[in-house]
Amino acid sequence: MENDILTLAALVAAYVGVAKGFGIAEKWTHLVALVFATVFVVVPETAQAAVIKISVIGLTASGAYQYVKKRSDEGNDGKRI
């Protein structure tokens, strides 16, 4: 695999964040991460480049970056204030 592993890890983290936004239970997030990682690895390299490009553009445009960073509007106990 010639793509940067860190780039793929960030994309998988963003997709897991989106899945959490749809209500996926916390106990399933590891499995969701493995499924998304599998898609990036199993897809042929020619299609992989397109999938990565689509993912970066789509996730950035939708604001999914907020799923992979700590929310600043949470209190110390993790609850929204």
NORWOLIN-V87015 format. One line per field, one symbol per residue. ss: DSSP state (h for helix, s for strand, l for the rest). phi: phi as a letter, one per 40 degrees, with the letter a starting at -180 (. if undefined). A space follows every 10 residues. Layout:
ss->???
phi->???
This chain:
ss->llllhhhhhh hhhhhhhhhh hllllhhhhh hhhhhhhhhh hhllhhhhhh hhhhhhhhhh hhlhhhhlll lllsllllls l
phi->.ccccccccc cccccccccc ccgccdcccc ccccccccdc cccddccdcc cccccccccc ccgcdccbbc cccbcccgcc b
